[in-house]
Amino acid sequence: MAAPTATASLNATSYAPGAQMLLTVTYSDPDNKALTVTVVVTDAQGNSSAPVRVNAVIDPLTITVTDDSGRTWTRVSDNGAVAVYRAVA
C-alpha cells in the first residue's frame, strides 16, 4: 500500500500581528478506490425507475490543521485534492 502524500505552503514568509494567514495543502492518496453505485427503485406492481448512478470514494482523506500557538484554522475550501485554510497571525 502506498502512503498518502501532502505538501503545504503559506501565502507569506512572515506576518504582522492580525494579518490573515492562508495555508494551502495539496494532498492525494493513491490507495483511494472509486466506486459507482447504481440504484433502481421498483414499486409493488413491478414498475421501475430509471437507473441513478452515484460516485463515491472509499477511504477518503481528511485534513486537520493545528499549530503550536493554538490558532484556530478555518477551512476556506477543499475539493478533495487541494484544501485552503485561514487563520489570523
Number of C-alpha atoms within 10 A of each C-alpha: 6 8 9 12 10 13 10 12 12 14 11 10 7 10 12 9 8 9 11 14 18 19 20 18 18 16 17 16 16 10 13 14 11 11 11 10 10 11 12 10 11 11 8 6 6 8 8 11 11 10 10 10 11 9 9 12 11 10 11 13 13 7 11 8 13 9 8 5 7 7 13 13 18 15 16 12 12 14 8 13 12 15 17 19 19 19 15 15 13
